[in-house]
Amino acid sequence: MNNNSNYKYVIVISGFILMSVAFSIVNSVSAFFVAPVTKAMNFSISEFSLMFTINAIIVSISSPIIGKMINKVNIKIIMSIGSILAGGGYMLYGLANNMFQFYIIGVIVSIGICSLTTIPISTMISDWFEPEKKGSIMGIVFAGIGTGTFFWVQIVSRLLEKYSYRLSYMLLGFIVLVVALPISIFIAKRPDNVYINKKETTNNKKKDISFSEISKTPAFWSFAIGLMLMGISFAGVKQHVQSYLSVLGYSLKFTANISSILAVVGLTANILGGIAFDKIKTKKVLAVIGFFSSISFVFLILAANQTFTFIFTICFGMTMCMASIWPAYGVSRIFSNENYSVIFGVVSMFFTIGASIGPFLSGVIADTSYGYQSAWILYFVITIIYYLLFIRSIKNS
C-alpha cells in the first residue's frame, strides 16, 4: 500500500470537507426545519419527526450493503451516486407538498449520505494510513461534523429568517451537490494495490464462530442494550432541542446560537474525551460523563430560564463524545480485537435502532398534553440505566 504518498493527506482534507458540508447539512441542521415546516404545512411534530426515524432505519439497512459494495464497485461511482442522491434529494425537500413525499425523499437522502460520507471515508482512511495513525486521522476528519455544524446552524437560521424553508432546502441541497460531486469524481480514490484477499473470507467465518460465543456473554448484552438506550436518549434530545426551545418562545437566532455553542463544546469534548479514555480508567470516565449527562436533563427541563439553557448546552455538549467515540472505543476496550469488525457492526446497529426511535418518541410525547418535559424526565431515567449498563459491561469484560 503506497501509504507514504502525500495523496493520503488530500484524502484527509476532502473527507473533512465532506463531513463539514454534506454530513453536517443533512444530519445536523435538519432539526431547524421542524418548526417552519410543521407550521407552514400544518403537520404535527410527531408526523415530521417520523421522517428522522425512517431516515435512521434506512441508514442502518444501507450501511452493510454499502460496505460490501465498496469492495466490488469503484468508490468514485458509489460516492458520485451518493452525492447526487444526497444533494439532489435535499433539494427535493423544497418541492414536497405532503408528509408522504417528505418520507420518500428522506429515504433517497439517507441512502445518498450513507454512500457518500462515513463508510467510504472511513474505508479510504483505513486504506491509505498505517494502523497506528488511523485513529487520530479519523478524529481529525470527523471533527468536520462539529466544525460544519457550528457554521451551518448560523447560516441556516438566517436563511430561514429571510427566505422560505423551501428555498432554504433547495439552496443547501445545491451546496451539497456542488461540493460533494467534484470530490467524488476527481479526488475520492483507494490505493492502486487494494484488493480483496481470499483469506479474508475464511477469517470472517472464524470471526462469526467467535462472535456467536461472545454474543452469549453478559458484557455483550449490557454494552449493546446500553448503546440502544443511549441512541434513544441522545437522538431524542439532539433532534428536538431547537423545536423545544421554539416552543418555549426563544427566537430562531437564539436557538442557532445554542446549537453553535453545542457544536463547539461537543467538538472540544471529542478531543478531550478521546484523551480521557486513553489516560484514565474507563469506569471513572463513564461515571464522570454519566453525571454530566444526567444533570443536563435537569437544566433542560428548566430551560425556560436562559441561564439554565446555557448550562444545559455546556453539560450536554460535554457528553457528545459518547455518541462518536464510545461505540468504537467500547468494542476495543471490552472485546477481542480479532472480532472487532463483526462486533462493531452488530452493536452499531443497536445504536442506530435506538437513534431511530428517539426522535419519533420525543415527537409523540411532545404532541401530548404532558409536553417535552415528560420526554426529558423519561430520558433522564434511561440515561442513568445505560451508564450503569456500560459500567457493568466493563466489569464483566
MARDO-51078 format. One record per residue: x, y, z of N, C-alpha, C in turn; residue in one letter. Coordinates in pm, whole numbers, padded with zeros to 5 digits, always signed. Atoms other than C-alpha are relative to their C-alpha. Layout:
<atoms>
XYZXYZXYZa
...
</atoms>
This chain:
<atoms>
+00084-00118+00000+00000+00000+00000+00088+00124+00000m
-00086-00118+00013+00153+00331-00106-00040+00108+00099n
+00046-00090-00104+00083+00497+00227+00092+00117+00023n
-00092-00110-00016+00385+00726+00204-00032+00115-00095n
+00038-00103+00097+00225+00920-00078-00070+00116+00070s
+00065-00119-00055+00120+01276+00002-00148+00006-00036n
+00140-00002+00043-00208+01199-00172-00094-00035+00116y
+00086+00040-00112-00338+01049+00152-00047+00121+00079k
+00041-00120-00072-00347+01397+00303-00105+00079-00079y
+00108-00056+00082-00561+01511+00011-00131-00071+00036v
+00116+00078-00043-00799+01232+00115-00052+00053+00134i
+00039-00052-00132-00799+01368+00472-00075+00132-00014v
+00063-00131+00019-00880+01723+00363-00137-00014-00066i
+00128+00021+00071-01151+01601+00126-00104-00062+00093s
+00091+00062-00095-01303+01382+00396-00052+00101+00101g
+00040-00104-00094-01306+01674+00639-00104+00092-00064f
+00095-00087+00071-01484+01890+00379-00136-00067-00015i
+00126+00072+00017-01746+01624+00310-00077-00010+00132l
+00068+00011-00129-01819+01578+00680-00050+00136+00047m
+00039-00132-00046-01832+01952+00747-00109+00063-00086s
+00102-00056+00089-02054+02029+00447-00116-00097-00017v
+00109+00092+00032-02257+01730+00326-00062-00064+00124a
+00051+00069-00118-02286+01535+00651-00066+00097+00097f
+00053-00096-00096-02341+01843+00869-00132+00059-00046s
+00126-00056+00051-02611+01988+00642-00112-00102+00012i
+00106+00102+00002-02804+01662+00608-00038-00046+00140v
+00028+00060-00130-02772+01542+00967-00011+00099+00116n
-00008-00087-00117-02701+01837+01195-00093+00119-00002s
+00085-00119+00002-02918+02124+01074-00144-00029-00043v
+00135+00034+00043-03226+01936+00957-00104+00030+00107s
+00094-00025-00110-03381+01984+01302-00053+00143-00004a
+00045-00138+00009-03406+02358+01226-00124+00015-00087f
+00114-00008+00090-03669+02279+00966-00130-00051+00064f
+00118+00056-00065-03908+02113+01213-00107+00106+00021v
+00098-00104-00032-04075+02432+01334-00058+00069-00124a
+00057-00068+00117-04106+02618+00998-00082-00091-00092p
+00073+00090+00088-04218+02312+00801-00134-00041+00062v
+00125+00042-00065-04475+02190+01056-00100+00115+00007t
+00088-00116-00007-04613+02542+01088-00059+00032-00137k
+00046-00035+00135-04634+02607+00712-00091-00106-00059a
+00075+00111+00062-04769+02262+00617-00106-00058+00092m
+00097+00049-00098-04981+02208+00929+00020-00148+00034n
-00033+00135-00045-04801+01883+01013+00012+00001+00152f
-00029+00012-00143-04781+01756+01370+00150-00025+00016s
-00142+00022-00025-04437+01737+01530+00032-00149-00012i
-00025+00145+00005-04471+01357+01559+00003-00049-00144s
+00000+00039+00142-04553+01324+01186+00134+00033-00064e
-00126-00042+00062-04247+01520+01084+00119-00074+00063f
-00109+00070-00069-04026+01350+01347+00014-00143-00049s
-00006+00136+00052-04117+01012+01198+00098-00008-00117l
-00095-00002+00112-03906+01116+00897+00141-00029+00050m
-00132+00025-00056-03595+01119+01119+00017-00148+00035f
-00003+00143-00035-03683+00769+01239+00018-00085-00125t
-00011+00074+00126-03731+00642+00884+00141+00014-00057i
-00135-00024+00051-03400+00801+00780+00103-00085+00072n
-00095+00078-00079-03215+00630+01065-00009-00149-00034a
+00021+00141+00036-03367+00293+00975+00065-00030-00136i
-00058+00017+00134-03264+00336+00611+00152-00004+00007i
-00146-00001-00016-02906+00420+00716+00049-00132+00058v
-00041+00126-00062-02889+00109+00937-00009-00117-00098s
+00016+00105+00101-03013-00109+00649+00104+00016-00111i
-00090-00028+00113-02793+00059+00387+00147-00023+00035s
-00142+00004-00038-02467+00055+00585+00071-00129-00038s
-00072+00123+00039-02376-00316+00547+00000-00023-00151p
+00006+00016+00146-02487-00308+00182+00106+00086-00067i
-00101-00091+00056-02270-00005+00103+00139-00053+00030i
-00130+00055-00038-01982-00165+00292+00045-00111-00092g
-00033+00109+00092-01997-00472+00070+00024+00052-00141k
-00013-00053+00136-02039-00269-00249+00134+00069-00022m
-00127-00071+00014-01725-00067-00180+00112-00093-00042i
-00102+00096+00038-01519-00382-00221-00023-00060-00139n
+00031+00056+00132-01683-00460-00555-00013+00107-00109k
+00024-00108+00096-01753-00124-00720+00098+00114+00029v
-00090-00115-00016-01520+00171-00780-00062+00101+00096n
+00051-00089-00103-01554+00404-00482-00044+00135-00057i
+00042-00124+00065-01581+00704-00717-00145-00008-00045k
+00137+00019+00049-01901+00562-00863-00099+00004+00117i
+00088+00004-00117-02055+00491-00523-00019+00139+00059i
+00007-00133-00061-01971+00835-00385-00066+00102-00094m
+00064-00092+00095-02081+01014-00703-00152-00016+00002s
+00143+00026-00010-02420+00846-00691-00053+00052+00134i
+00039-00051-00131-02434+00928-00320-00012+00151+00000g
+00005-00146+00009-02360+01294-00398-00129+00047-00065s
+00122-00037+00074-02647+01311-00646-00124-00026+00084i
+00116+00034-00083-02891+01136-00413-00012+00092+00121l
+00003-00084-00120-02793+01338-00105-00031+00146-00034a
+00021-00140+00037-02767+01681-00270-00129+00023-00076g
+00122-00014+00078-03041+01636-00526-00124-00029+00082g
+00113+00033-00086-03269+01471-00272-00033+00111+00097g
+00023-00109-00095-03220+01753-00023-00069+00118-00069y
+00068-00104+00077-03323+01999-00294-00148-00033-00019m
+00139+00041+00020-03640+01795-00349-00088+00025+00121l
+00079-00035-00119-03746+01862+00011-00077+00131-00023y
+00063-00129+00025-03822+02213-00110-00121-00007-00090g
+00115+00017+00091-04077+02076-00358-00108-00089+00061l
+00096+00093-00062-04254+01833-00121-00126+00072+00045a
+00129-00062-00034-04624+01906-00069-00081-00079+00102n
+00069+00077-00104-04726+01633+00173+00102-00083+00077n
-00093+00070-00088-04574+01424+00450+00056-00126-00065m
-00047+00121+00067-04551+01109+00237+00117+00031-00093f
-00110-00040+00088-04331+01294-00012+00127+00027+00080q
-00116-00021-00087-04104+01403+00273+00063-00134+00039f
-00051+00132-00038-04073+01037+00381+00079-00064-00114y
-00066+00060+00117-03984+00917+00029+00133+00071-00030i
-00123-00075+00025-03731+01196-00022+00103-00030+00108i
-00090+00034-00110-03584+01116+00320+00074-00130-00024g
-00063+00128+00035-03515+00761+00203+00112+00022-00101v
-00099-00030+00104-03332+00894-00104+00123+00069+00060i
-00110-00075-00061-03123+01139+00100+00082-00089+00093v
-00070+00088-00095-03037+00875+00363+00092-00098-00072s
-00085+00089+00080-02909+00629+00102+00118+00077-00056i
-00106-00082+00058-02712+00911-00056+00109+00035+00100g
-00100-00042-00099-02541+01035+00260+00076-00120+00055i
-00068+00122-00043-02462+00676+00362+00105-00043-00103c
-00092+00036+00108-02296+00620+00024+00112+00101-00018s
-00094-00111+00024-02107+00950+00041+00098+00024+00114l
-00081-00049-00111-01969+01001+00389+00065-00109+00087t
-00068+00077-00105-01898+00779+00690+00069-00127-00049t
-00057+00129+00041-01845+00436+00531+00112+00015-00104i
-00110-00015+00098-01646+00535+00216+00118+00080+00054p
-00110-00080-00055-01444+00797+00404+00084-00084+00096i
-00073+00087-00093-01353+00551+00681+00079-00105-00075s
-00068+00101+00080-01263+00292+00418+00127+00057-00063t
-00117-00062+00063-01029+00530+00236+00109+00030+00102m
-00099-00027-00105-00859+00636+00559+00068-00129+00042i
-00056+00129-00038-00814+00272+00654+00095-00053-00107s
-00084+00045+00111-00666+00200+00310+00132+00078-00007d
-00115-00087+00026-00426+00496+00298+00096+00013+00118w
-00084-00026-00117-00296+00513+00656+00036-00127+00077f
-00047+00111-00081-00095+00277+00873-00082-00007+00129e
+00087+00021-00116-00273+00129+01180+00020+00099+00114p
-00025-00086-00117-00103+00350+01439-00044+00145-00021e
+00044-00137+00027-00234+00667+01268-00149+00010-00032k
+00138-00003+00045-00585+00567+01172-00093+00070+00098k
+00088-00060-00099-00749+00670+01498+00008+00152+00002g
-00018-00146-00005-00602+01020+01508-00049+00066-00129s
+00044-00056+00128-00670+01076+01138-00152+00003-00008i
+00147+00002-00001-01032+00969+01174-00056+00107+00093m
+00044-00104-00092-01063+01201+01471+00002+00137-00065g
-00010-00128+00071-00946+01492+01255-00110+00013-00104i
+00101-00004+00107-01177+01404+00966-00140+00019+00057v
+00136-00007-00055-01486+01353+01180-00021+00121+00090f
+00015-00130-00067-01414+01676+01367-00069+00098-00094a
+00071-00083+00097-01557+01822+01048-00148+00013+00031g
+00142-00006-00035-01903+01741+01183-00026+00117+00094i
+00018-00110-00094-01868+01976+01478+00032+00135-00061g
-00039-00125+00066-01689+02239+01272-00108+00048-00095t
+00104-00037+00096-01951+02231+00998-00128+00041+00069g
+00123-00033-00072-02240+02232+01243+00005+00141+00057t
-00016-00133-00059-02102+02543+01414-00036+00110-00100f
+00024-00102+00100-02116+02740+01091-00138-00012-00063f
+00124+00017+00074-02421+02588+00924-00124+00038+00080w
+00119-00038-00078-02661+02644+01214-00021+00151-00005v
+00012-00145+00012-02584+03015+01190-00053+00038-00138q
+00042-00031+00137-02626+03019+00813-00145-00039-00022i
+00137+00049+00021-02945+02811+00814-00102+00085+00075v
+00094-00082-00076-03110+03016+01089-00027+00132-00071s
+00017-00126+00073-03052+03332+00884-00075-00021-00132r
+00074+00033+00122-03175+03165+00566-00149-00011+00028l
+00141+00023-00034-03498+03061+00737-00069+00128+00047l
+00058-00128-00040-03549+03410+00878-00028+00089-00121e
+00010-00088+00116-03502+03575+00539-00079-00061-00115k
+00066+00066+00112-03634+03315+00295-00093-00110+00050y
+00088+00110-00035-03889+03036+00288+00081-00127+00025s
-00070+00126-00024-03799+02687+00409+00024-00074-00131y
-00014+00069+00130-03849+02563+00050+00129+00047-00071r
-00119-00053+00065-03582+02792-00092+00126-00038+00078l
-00114+00037-00084-03352+02713+00202+00041-00145-00026s
-00028+00140+00034-03380+02338+00133+00073-00010-00133y
-00057+00009+00135-03301+02390-00234+00143+00054-00004m
-00133-00059-00001-03001+02613-00168+00101-00091+00070l
-00090+00089-00074-02849+02376+00090+00028-00128-00079l
-00020+00119+00082-02903+02075-00136+00095+00027-00116g
-00090-00039+00109-02732+02260-00420+00143+00009+00048f
-00135-00010-00057-02433+02334-00195+00059-00139+00021i
-00047+00138-00019-02406+01965-00101+00044-00060-00133v
-00028+00059+00132-02415+01867-00467+00127+00057-00061l
-00116-00059+00067-02156+02116-00595+00130-00020+00077v
-00120+00029-00078-01915+02040-00311+00037-00148-00010v
-00026+00144-00010-01953+01661-00295+00029-00068-00133a
-00016+00070+00128-01976+01564-00661+00142+00013-00058l
-00139-00009+00049-01635+01705-00772+00099-00081+00083p
-00089+00080-00086-01465+01545-00470-00017-00148-00031i
+00027+00141+00029-01632+01213-00550+00059-00044-00133s
-00047+00036+00134-01535+01220-00918+00152+00013-00014i
-00140-00032+00028-01187+01373-00909+00099-00033+00113f
-00092+00017-00112-01044+01311-00560-00014-00136+00068i
+00021+00127-00071-01200+01005-00396+00073-00114-00071a
-00083+00104+00060-00965+00713-00450+00052-00093+00107k
-00067+00099-00085-00842+00394-00290+00138-00027-00061r
-00134+00030+00054-00473+00295-00324-00009-00100-00114p
+00004+00083+00120-00397+00124-00652+00012-00150+00030d
-00026+00143-00025-00290-00201-00489-00096-00061+00103n
+00101+00059-00089-00602-00255-00275-00070-00114-00074v
+00071+00114+00059-00757-00595-00342-00061-00083+00112y
+00067+00086-00097-00979-00844-00169+00072-00134+00008i
-00073+00126-00020-00775-01131-00027-00098-00112+00029n
+00091+00113-00020-00944-01468-00045+00004-00052+00143k
-00010+00048-00137-00816-01545+00301-00097+00073+00093k
+00091-00079-00083-01048-01275+00435-00131-00073+00021e
+00124+00074-00012-01348-01490+00365+00011-00108+00106t
-00022+00104-00100-01202-01774+00569+00007+00060+00139t
-00012-00067-00130-01111-01537+00850-00135+00046+00052n
+00132-00046-00042-01463-01394+00855-00083-00113+00056n
+00073+00116-00052-01604-01742+00908+00044-00031+00142k
-00051+00024-00134-01379-01787+01207-00053+00106+00097k
+00049-00108-00085-01489-01448+01341-00146-00022+00034k
+00140+00025-00026-01854-01545+01306-00017-00099+00114d
+00007+00101-00105-01795-01850+01526+00035+00062+00134i
-00041-00067-00123-01612-01642+01785-00107+00098+00047s
+00103-00096-00038-01886-01380+01776-00119-00071+00064f
+00113+00073-00058-02153-01643+01848+00024-00031+00146s
-00033+00025-00140-01970-01718+02169-00005+00130+00080e
-00001-00129-00068-01921-01352+02260-00141+00052+00022i
+00136-00052-00009-02287-01273+02195-00078-00061+00116s
+00068+00064-00112-02381-01505+02482+00047+00056+00135k
-00055-00051-00124-02181-01309+02739-00082+00118+00053t
+00071-00115-00059-02340-01059+02983+00058+00134-00045p
-00064-00125+00041-02085-00795+02877-00053+00048-00134a
+00049-00039+00131-02205-00801+02517-00138+00062+00008f
+00137-00049-00005-02571-00756+02601-00013+00127+00084w
-00001-00124-00076-02502-00492+02865+00044+00116-00089s
-00054-00102+00089-02300-00300+02608-00098+00033-00112f
+00089-00020+00115-02542-00349+02316-00131+00069+00041a
+00125-00062-00047-02859-00266+02511+00027+00142+00048i
-00038-00134-00042-02678+00030+02666+00011+00095-00119g
-00011-00083+00120-02597+00160+02317-00137+00033-00059l
+00134-00026+00053-02958+00123+02206-00071+00108+00083m
+00061-00100-00086-03080+00319+02509+00067+00136-00017l
-00071-00125+00023-02810+00580+02452-00046+00064-00131m
+00048-00052+00128-02926+00614+02090-00136+00065+00014g
+00134-00056-00022-03285+00671+02203+00010+00136+00068i
-00011-00122-00079-03190+00934+02459+00073+00111-00076s
-00082-00102+00066-02919+01113+02260-00071+00059-00121f
+00067-00050+00121-03107+01136+01930-00133+00067+00035a
+00127-00059-00041-03435+01209+02107+00014+00143+00047g
-00027-00137-00045-03281+01520+02262+00056+00083-00115v
-00073-00079+00100-03049+01632+01981-00092+00047-00113k
+00086-00036+00113-03318+01631+01711-00114+00093+00041q
+00115-00079-00044-03568+01822+01925+00035+00121+00085h
-00039-00114-00083-03367+02082+02115-00051+00131-00062v
+00043-00124+00064-03439+02355+01858-00152+00016+00006q
+00146-00005-00005-03808+02267+01843-00050+00031+00141s
+00037-00023-00140-03833+02259+02224+00024+00146+00040y
-00030-00139-00033-03666+02599+02259-00096+00095-00072l
+00100-00081+00072-03903+02736+01994-00133-00001+00073s
+00124+00012-00078-04198+02606+02197+00006+00088+00124v
-00017-00083-00119-04056+02788+02499+00000+00150-00032l
+00010-00139+00041-04065+03108+02296+00129+00065-00042g
-00128-00057+00042-03700+03153+02202+00002+00024-00151y
-00008-00032+00142-03616+03309+01867+00088-00100-00074s
-00080+00090+00083-03461+03118+01579+00149+00034+00012l
-00138-00044-00015-03145+03325+01620+00060-00054+00131k
-00048+00050-00129-03117+03224+01987+00026-00150-00006f
-00019+00145+00010-03165+02854+01911+00120-00033-00087t
-00118+00021+00083-02900+02883+01640+00127+00020+00081a
-00116-00024-00086-02657+03030+01892+00023-00115+00096n
-00010+00115-00091-02733+02746+02131+00061-00119-00075i
-00052+00112+00080-02665+02493+01854+00148+00020-00032s
-00141-00028+00027-02336+02664+01770+00087-00026+00123s
-00072+00025-00125-02226+02656+02133+00010-00151+00025i
+00002+00146-00017-02329+02290+02149+00102-00066-00090l
-00095+00057+00096-02121+02216+01840+00144+00022+00047a
-00136-00031-00045-01812+02390+01982+00037-00084+00123v
-00025+00079-00120-01842+02220+02321+00015-00147-00036v
-00008+00140+00043-01905+01885+02150+00130-00031-00071g
-00127+00019+00070-01601+01930+01927+00115-00010+00100l
-00103+00005-00105-01385+02002+02232-00011-00129+00080t
+00022+00123-00078-01540+01709+02419+00051-00123-00073a
-00051+00113+00076-01450+01471+02137+00151-00016+00017n
-00146+00005-00014-01082+01563+02166+00037-00040+00143i
-00033+00028-00140-01072+01562+02547-00050-00138+00042l
+00054+00132-00033-01291+01252+02568+00090-00112-00048g
-00092+00100+00052-01056+01055+02347+00125-00014+00084g
-00118+00001-00087-00760+01156+02562-00033-00064+00134i
+00041+00054-00130-00951+01073+02880-00012-00152-00003a
+00016+00145+00011-01041+00723+02761+00136-00070-00009f
-00134+00058+00012-00673+00663+02681+00080+00009+00129d
-00085-00029-00116-00530+00806+03003-00061-00038+00135k
+00069+00022-00128-00791+00739+03275-00078-00130-00007i
+00077+00124-00003-00969+00422+03386-00139+00023-00060k
+00124-00016+00076-01273+00367+03168-00121+00022+00089t
+00115-00013-00088-01518+00328+03456-00009+00139+00061k
-00001-00135-00057-01412+00662+03604-00047+00102-00104k
+00042-00090+00107-01456+00836+03268-00151-00010-00022v
+00144+00021+00019-01801+00682+03226-00080+00061+00114l
+00070-00055-00117-01901+00786+03578-00009+00153-00009a
-00002-00146+00010-01797+01149+03521-00092+00048-00113v
+00084-00040+00113-01959+01176+03177-00146-00032+00030i
+00136+00036-00037-02266+00996+03312-00064+00103+00090g
+00051-00105-00089-02302+01262+03581-00044+00121-00081f
+00034-00116+00082-02296+01543+03324-00120-00030-00091f
+00114+00039+00083-02539+01350+03101-00130+00011+00078s
+00121+00000-00084-02789+01308+03384-00040+00141+00040s
+00031-00134-00049-02764+01661+03520-00046+00092-00113i
+00041-00085+00113-02810+01807+03170-00151+00000-00017s
+00146+00007+00014-03173+01689+03171-00071+00087+00101f
+00058-00088-00100-03244+01878+03489-00005+00143-00052v
-00006-00137+00053-03132+02202+03325-00084+00014-00126f
+00085-00005+00120-03317+02113+03003-00146+00021+00040l
+00137-00016-00049-03642+02083+03197-00024+00144+00046i
+00010-00137-00051-03573+02428+03348+00042+00104-00103l
-00058-00085+00105-03471+02578+03012-00082+00124-00032a
+00074-00125+00019-03742+02846+03024+00083+00117+00049a
-00097-00099-00046-03470+03032+03209+00124-00008-00089n
-00112+00001+00095-03194+03135+02967+00129-00051+00061q
-00123+00045-00067-02919+03072+03222+00008-00152+00002t
+00003+00147-00005-03027+02710+03261+00013-00059-00141f
-00017+00047+00139-03044+02678+02881+00148-00009-00036t
-00144+00000+00028-02677+02770+02855+00072-00108+00080f
-00063+00104-00081-02583+02536+03140-00029-00138-00059i
+00034+00126+00067-02771+02252+02969+00091-00021-00122f
-00079+00009+00123-02585+02327+02645+00143-00045+00029t
-00136+00037-00037-02246+02300+02816+00006-00144+00051i
+00000+00136-00058-02334+01984+03014-00026-00106-00106c
+00033+00097+00104-02492+01806+02719+00111-00008-00104f
-00109-00002+00096-02214+01915+02485+00120-00080+00047g
-00114+00073-00056-01955+01765+02719-00018-00151-00010m
+00027+00144+00008-02121+01425+02674-00010-00051-00143t
+00020+00040+00140-02139+01423+02293+00108-00095-00051m
-00105+00094+00039-01813+01229+02274-00046-00145+00016c
+00049+00136-00020-02010+00927+02393-00059-00057-00129m
+00062+00048+00124-02206+00905+02068+00102-00024-00110a
-00098+00012+00108-01899+00950+01847+00115-00095+00033s
-00118+00078-00037-01622+00774+02043-00034-00133+00066i
+00020+00117-00085-01770+00526+02287-00037-00129-00074w
+00032+00128+00066-01929+00270+02046+00125-00069-00055p
-00121+00059+00058-01596+00217+01864+00102-00034+00108a
-00098+00024-00105-01374+00252+02171-00046-00111+00093y
+00052+00102-00090-01601+00035+02384+00021-00141-00051g
-00022+00133+00059-01575-00256+02143+00145-00044+00020v
-00141+00036-00016-01193-00246+02152+00038-00017+00146s
-00031+00008-00143-01194-00198+02530-00054-00128+00063r
+00069+00113-00065-01434-00482+02614+00028-00133-00068i
-00007+00125+00074-01386-00739+02339+00135-00018-00069f
-00123+00034+00070-01108-00909+02144+00011+00078-00130s
-00023-00072+00125-00954-00711+01858-00023-00086-00123n
+00017+00091+00114-00978-01020+01637-00144+00000-00049e
+00141+00002+00037-01358-00987+01638-00057+00141-00015n
+00043-00140-00006-01370-00608+01619-00105+00033-00106y
+00090-00043+00107-01538-00561+01280-00139-00062+00013s
+00128+00068-00013-01809-00819+01344-00081+00059+00115v
+00070-00051-00118-01896-00697+01694-00042+00145-00020i
+00032-00141+00020-01879-00330+01598-00117+00018-00095f
+00111-00007+00094-02113-00388+01305-00134-00028+00067g
+00125+00037-00068-02373-00552+01530-00041+00105+00102v
+00037-00097-00104-02357-00306+01821-00034+00135-00060v
+00034-00125+00068-02366-00013+01578-00146-00003-00044s
+00139+00012+00039-02699-00146+01457-00091+00025+00120m
+00077-00026-00121-02826-00142+01816-00011+00151+00023f
-00001-00144-00021-02722+00222+01846-00088+00071-00102f
+00079-00062+00105-02882+00312+01513-00149-00022+00021t
+00141+00029-00030-03207+00141+01609-00050+00096+00109i
+00037-00093-00106-03212+00346+01928-00015+00142-00052g
+00003-00135+00057-03135+00663+01733-00120+00021-00091a
+00119-00012+00086-03426+00587+01500-00127+00012+00083s
+00118-00005-00088-03669+00553+01792-00011+00135+00070i
-00001-00119-00083-03565+00860+01991-00074+00122-00056g
+00068-00120+00053-03674+01148+01760-00151-00017-00011p
+00144+00024+00012-04013+00989+01692-00067-00003+00137f
+00054+00007-00136-04068+00914+02061-00013+00140+00060l
+00007-00138-00050-03987+01275+02151-00116+00076-00063s
+00109-00067+00070-04232+01399+01889-00136-00044+00049g
+00128+00054-00049-04511+01171+02010-00032+00058+00138v
+00021-00052-00136-04464+01280+02372-00026+00150-00003i
+00017-00146+00011-04437+01647+02269-00141+00037-00042a
+00135-00028+00048-04776+01626+02099-00108-00029+00104d
+00097+00028-00107-04944+01507+02421-00012+00123+00091t
+00020-00111-00094-05068+01733+02699+00116+00013+00098s
-00112-00002-00094-04756+01644+02901+00119+00081-00054y
-00104-00081+00061-04522+01814+02654+00140-00059+00008g
-00139+00044+00009-04147+01790+02605+00060-00037+00135y
-00061+00027-00131-04068+01795+02978-00013-00145+00041q
+00019+00142-00033-04211+01445+03014+00101-00088-00072s
-00102+00074+00075-03975+01321+02743+00135+00012+00069a
-00130-00020-00065-03679+01473+02925+00011-00079+00131w
-00001+00082-00123-03779+01301+03251+00024-00146-00034i
-00019+00138+00044-03801+00969+03066+00145-00024-00039l
-00138+00016+00044-03459+01022+02909+00099+00010+00117y
-00082-00007-00120-03314+01115+03248+00014-00139+00062f
-00002+00136-00056-03411+00769+03378+00077-00095-00091v
-00069+00086+00098-03292+00596+03058+00150+00023+00005i
-00143-00034-00003-02958+00778+03081+00070-00067+00117t
-00058+00065-00117-02890+00651+03432+00014-00150-00024i
-00002+00144+00026-02975+00297+03320+00113-00038-00096i
-00101+00044+00098-02746+00290+03016+00143+00022+00049y
-00135-00015-00056-02446+00428+03203+00032-00113+00098y
-00020+00114-00089-02492+00157+03466+00030-00126-00081l
-00025+00116+00088-02505-00099+03183+00141+00005-00057l
-00136-00013+00051-02181+00037+03033+00104-00037+00105f
-00093+00030-00108-02004+00022+03367-00002-00150+00033i
+00013+00146-00024-02137-00332+03415+00072-00079-00108r
-00067+00071+00110-02008-00435+03072+00152+00004+00017s
-00144-00009-00028-01659-00311+03170+00038-00097+00110i
-00028+00088-00115-01676-00504+03497-00001-00146-00040k
+00013+00139+00041-01779-00823+03318+00097-00039-00111n
-00089+00030+00112-01516-00796+03044+00129-00063+00049s
</atoms>
